[in-house]
């Protein structure tokens, strides 16, 4: 496992950059990128790791946050934004390293994608609550990588690390 600070990020961040291109010319758009997870549970730290790297880069027009995944707090992070990108580890049973891109604004997200989550009432429920309260941004994308290891340890598995650049493009 690699520590978070050793992940080989590429120079550009296309997935986020693509969201920046969806701005409406007449109004300023706030893109909130939320890295979700627990950095002390191996691959569950994916979102936190990516958020820290993107925050370090200082992307214009992108408000980068870290979040544990707890539903009520997630609703508050989604409130008042024009667009949201959530990054988290996924556990759907697909091969480790599989990239997931889910348009959360189009419909419900299965809580089963987060089987090893420490978030409890978490990201899927938070998105649905925001939808019911009318505060889910019209553009809400969940980007994830299928995790391999969710045990108590620091660092991401090789299967996750090698796909981080592809997740962001």
C-alpha positions in Angstrom: 0.0 0.0 0.0 1.2 3.5 -0.8 0.8 6.3 1.6 -1.5 9.1 0.4 1.3 11.5 -0.3 3.0 9.1 -2.8 0.1 8.7 -5.2 1.3 9.6 -8.7 -1.2 12.3 -9.8 -1.0 13.6 -13.3 -0.6 17.3 -14.1 -4.2 17.9 -15.1 -7.5 17.1 -13.4 -9.8 16.4 -16.3 -12.9 15.2 -14.5 -13.0 18.3 -12.4 -12.0 20.4 -15.3 -14.9 19.0 -17.4 -17.3 20.2 -14.7 -15.7 23.6 -14.8 -16.6 23.8 -18.5 -20.3 23.4 -17.7 -20.4 27.0 -16.3 -23.2 29.2 -17.5 -21.8 32.3 -19.0 -24.1 34.7 -17.3 -23.6 33.4 -13.7 -20.7 32.3 -11.6 -20.9 28.7 -10.7 -19.7 27.2 -7.5 -18.4 23.7 -7.9 -18.1 21.9 -4.6 -15.8 18.9 -4.6 -16.3 16.7 -1.5 -13.7 14.0 -0.8 -15.5 11.4 1.4 -14.0 8.8 3.5 -11.8 7.7 6.4 -8.1 7.9 5.8 -7.5 5.3 8.5 -9.4 2.5 6.7 -7.1 1.9 3.7 -9.0 2.4 0.4 -11.9 4.2 2.3 -9.4 7.1 2.4 -9.6 7.6 -1.4 -11.9 10.7 -1.2 -9.9 12.4 1.5 -6.6 11.7 -0.3 -7.9 13.2 -3.6 -9.5 16.2 -1.9 -6.2 17.1 -0.2 -4.3 16.9 -3.4 -6.8 19.0 -5.3 -7.0 21.5 -2.5 -3.2 21.8 -2.6 -3.5 22.6 -6.3 -6.0 25.4 -5.7 -8.3 24.9 -8.6 -10.2 28.1 -9.5 -13.9 28.0 -9.1 -13.8 24.7 -7.1 -14.4 24.7 -3.4 -12.7 21.5 -2.1 -13.9 19.9 1.2 -13.2 16.8 3.2 -16.1 14.9 4.8 -16.5 11.7 6.8 -19.6 10.7 4.8 -22.2 11.3 7.5 -25.5 12.1 5.8 -26.7 15.3 7.6 -23.3 16.9 7.2 -23.3 16.0 3.5 -26.7 17.6 3.0 -25.2 20.8 4.4 -22.2 20.6 2.1 -24.5 20.2 -0.9 -26.8 23.1 0.0 -26.2 26.3 -1.9 -23.9 24.9 -4.6 -24.4 25.0 -8.3 -22.6 21.6 -8.9 -21.2 18.9 -6.7 -18.6 16.2 -7.3 -18.3 13.6 -4.6 -15.3 11.3 -4.5 -15.5 8.1 -2.5 -14.3 4.5 -2.4 -16.9 2.0 -3.7 -17.6 -1.5 -2.7 -20.0 -3.0 -5.2 -18.3 -6.4 -5.7 -16.7 -5.4 -9.0 -12.9 -5.9 -9.4 -10.7 -3.6 -7.3 -9.7 -0.6 -9.3 -13.0 -0.4 -11.3 -13.9 3.2 -11.9 -17.5 4.4 -11.2 -19.1 7.6 -12.4 -22.7 8.0 -11.3 -25.0 10.9 -12.1 -26.6 11.3 -8.7 -29.0 14.0 -9.9 -30.7 11.5 -12.2 -31.8 9.0 -9.6 -31.2 7.1 -6.4 -27.9 5.7 -5.5 -27.8 2.2 -3.9 -26.4 2.1 -0.4 -25.1 -1.3 -1.3 -22.2 0.5 -3.2 -20.8 1.4 0.2 -20.9 -2.0 2.0 -17.7 -1.5 3.9 -18.4 2.1 4.7 -17.8 3.5 8.2 -20.3 6.2 7.4 -23.4 4.3 8.6 -26.3 6.5 7.5 -24.1 7.9 4.8 -23.4 9.1 1.3 -26.3 7.4 -0.5 -28.8 8.5 2.2 -27.3 12.0 2.3 -27.8 12.5 -1.4 -31.4 11.2 -1.2 -32.1 13.5 1.7 -30.7 16.5 -0.2 -32.9 15.5 -3.1 -36.0 15.3 -0.9 -35.2 18.7 0.7 -34.7 20.3 -2.7 -31.1 21.2 -2.2 -29.4 18.6 -4.4 -27.5 20.5 -7.1 -28.7 19.8 -10.6 -25.3 18.5 -11.4 -24.2 16.1 -8.8 -21.7 13.5 -9.8 -20.3 10.6 -7.7 -16.8 9.5 -8.8 -15.5 6.4 -7.2 -13.0 3.6 -7.4 -13.8 0.1 -6.4 -11.7 -0.5 -3.2 -9.7 -3.6 -2.4 -8.9 -3.1 1.3 -11.1 -1.5 3.9 -9.2 -2.6 7.0 -7.7 -0.3 9.6 -4.6 0.9 8.0 -3.2 4.0 6.3 -2.6 4.2 2.5 -4.4 3.1 -0.6 -4.1 -0.3 -2.3 -2.2 -0.4 -5.6 -5.5 -1.2 -7.5 -6.9 2.1 -6.3 -3.7 4.2 -6.7 -3.1 3.2 -10.3 -6.7 4.4 -11.3 -6.8 7.7 -9.5 -5.5 9.6 -12.6 -8.2 7.9 -14.8 -10.9 8.8 -12.2 -10.0 12.5 -12.6 -9.9 12.5 -16.4 
